[in-house]
Amino acid sequence: MLPDRDFFFRLADAAKAETLPRFRTGIAVANKQDGGYDPVTEGDQAAETAIRALITEHFPTHGILGEEHGSVGIDREHVWVIDPIDGTRAFISGLPVWGTLIGFQSSGRSTMGIMDQPFIGERYFADGKNSWYFGPGGERQIRTRDCQSLSDAVLFTTSPHIFAPAEFARYDKVEKQVRLFRYGVDCYAYALLAGGHVDLVVESGLKPYDVGALIPLIEQAGGVITNWDGGRPEAAGRIIAAGSKALHEQALALLSGL
């Protein structure tokens, strides 16, 4: 038995019960990284615990890859990929562009996923065939925008500081050709791409839990998401997502080769 929309929504609700009451409350923040800054809050940890408890109860044979509490059974046929708060920096800053990411893989390929933003009240969900929006704007199937040229494109990235020097040189070639670029919206950028509001997302240094839920959301909305070499994105790293094949090819030509 495979999960359905109702179960994904149960998982998102369980995470929401832990994250939303802590948002904009000035909760304590710990640093997970020596020599750098990788913030984590009790909201991250409690939300992942709640998600994992439901998965273990209902799908005990499935594997789980999680950001906060490690991984179990990731060599199994079905694996859940969890980022309880993607965009913790935004979360601790009071900026409502963080999201709970819950992805589902079968045989190593991402097939279903949800991005939940509980403060705004929006959910973006890929059901295995199509992508959907649920929120203040109602409920509807979503599609990417068919932008055909970099000169017409809207580009998002979390920050230009995420790129190593050689990576930034290539990213900058893309940024210089687009119509508009914006920084700082984490996973929400990919949701906006799936919904047809953004044309291109280019990032680096991502982990599998950063993209596991977003891959099916982009692909089932008609977009393309790969690494900078054009390969499957499940392992993360350097990621490019585009609303159209033509746009993906143009951007990839500038990014590939590292």
N, C-alpha and C positions, 0 to 999 in steps of 0.2 A: 504493500500500500504506500502511495506517495502522498505528500502533503497537499492540501488545497488552500484556497484563498482564506477560508475561515480560520485555518490553523495559523497561517502567516499573520493574520490580524490579531489572533490571540497572543502570539509572540510579541507583536508590536505593542499591544495593550499592556502586557506584563512589563515590558521595558519602560513604557511611558509612565507607569505607576511609580517607577523608581527615579526617572530622570526629571520629569516635569516639576514635581514638588521641590526639587533641589535647584532648579534653574533660577538665576538672578537672586540667589539667597546668600551669596558670599561664603559658600562652603569651602572647606579646606582643600588645598591642591598640593599633591605630592609630585616629585620629579622622578621619572623612571630611568633617566639617562644620565650616566656619568659624563661630564665634559660637555654637556649640551642641555637642552630643555625639551623634555617630552612629558607634558603634564598628564596626570590622571587624578580623577576624583572618586569619591565613594559612589557617585552616580554611575560612572562607568562600570565599576565592579559589581554593584548591586543589580544593575540592568542585565549584565551578562549572566550573572547567577540565575536570575529569574528566567531568562530565555533558555538556558541550558537545562534547567529543571523540567520545563515543559517538554523539551525535545527528548530528554532521557526517559521521561514518563511514557510518552506516546510513540517514540521511535527509538527504542533502546538499542537496536542493531546498527543505527547510523553513526557515522563519525562526526566529530565536531572540531572545527578549527576556530579558535577564539583569540581575540587580542589580549584579554586580561587574565584568563585562567588556563591558558595553554591549550593543547590539542590532544585528542584521543581518537584512535581509529581512522586516521586520515588516509589510510590505504584501502578503506572499505569502498563498496560501490557507491553508496550515498553518503555525502558529507555536507554538513551545515557550516557556513562560513559567517562569523559574527563579528561585527564591530559595534559595540553597544552605543558609543557616542563617537561618530566620525566627525572630527572638528572640535576636539576638546578645547582648543584655544578659543574658538568662538563661544563655546559653552560657558567658559569661565569669564569671558568678557561681556556676556549678556547679549551676544549677537545671535539671532535666531536662524542661522543657516547651518547649524549642525544637524546631524540626523542619525537615527538608528538604522544600521545596515544588517540585513539578514539574508544571506544567499544560500542557495541549494545547488549542489553539484551531483551529477550522475556520471559515473565512469570518468571523472576528472574534468568534466565540462559543465560550466555554469548554465543552468536551465531555468531557474526561477529565482526571484528576489524581490525584496521590498526595501524602500527607503522611506522612513517615517519621520516627519518633522512635527512633533506633537504641539509645540507652542503655536505654530501657524495653523496646525490642523490639516496638514496635507500628507497624503500617502501616494507614492508611486509604486506600482506593483506589476511585475512580469509573471504571467501565469503559466508560461511554457510555450505559448503561441503568440500572445499579444501583450502590449503594455497598456496600463491604465492609470488614470488620475482619479483620486478621491479627495475631496476637500471643499473649501468654501465655494469653489466654482462648480460643484456638482460631481457627478461621476461620468467619466467618458473614456473611450479608447484614445490613446495619444499616438502621434507619429512625429518623427523628426522632420525638420524643415529641409527642403530639397535645394540647398544652396550649392551652386555649381562653381563658384570662384572664390578664392581667398580674398579678393578685393571687395567682395560683398559680405564677408563672414564676420560673425561675432565670436571672439575667442575669450575663453576663461582659463585661468590657472590659479592655483592657490596663492603662489607668490613667486616672483622671479628668483628669490633666494633659495628655492628648493633645488636649483640646478647647479651641478658642478660647472666649472668654467667652460669646458668643451661642450657640455650639454647646452649651456646658456647661449653660446655662439650660434648653435643651430636653432634653438627656440627663438632667438631674437630675429632670425631671418623670417620666421613665420609671423611673428608679431608685427614686423615692419610692413607686411603685405596685407594685413586684414583691415577691415573697415573700422572695427571697434574692439578694444580689449579691456578686460576687467580682472581684478585680483580679489581673492579672499573668500570664496564661498564653498570651499571643500566639496563634499558629496552633492550638495545642492546644485552645483554647476552641471553635473551629469543628469540630474533629474530635469533641469531646465532644457538640456539638450534633447532628452527623450521627448519632452513636451513641445518641442518646436520653437523654443525661444532663443536658444543659443546654437551655434553651428559647429563649434570646435572646442575641445578641451585637451590641453597638452600638459602632462605632468611627469615627474620623475621621483624616484625614491619611494614608491608605493609598496605596500605589503599586500599579500593576497586578500586579507580581510578588508582592505580599503576598496577593492574593486569587485569582490565576489558577488555582491548583490546588484552591482551596477551593470555588469556585463550583459545579463539577459535583458535588463531594462532598456539598454541602448539597442541591442540587436533586435529585440522583438518590437521595437518602435520603428525599425527600418534603418537604423544607423549602423556604423562600423566602429568597432573598438579592437585595437591590437596593441602590441608593443611597438617600439620604434623600428624594429626590424620587419614589421608586418606579420608577426606570428601571433599565436593565441595569447590572450592577456591574463589567463588565470594565475600565472606565477607573479604577475604585477611587475614592479620595476619601473621602467620608462613606458608611459601609457599615452596613447593618442586615441581620442574618440571624436568621431565626425558624424554629422547628420546625413551625409551622402557619400557614395563611393567616390565620386569625382573629387570632392573636397578632401577626402582622406588621402587619395593618391597624390594630390598637389602638396599637401602638408608633409606627407611621409617622405616625399622626394627631398625635402629640405632637412628632415630630421634623421634619416637613416644613415648608416655608415659608421656609427661610433662603435 
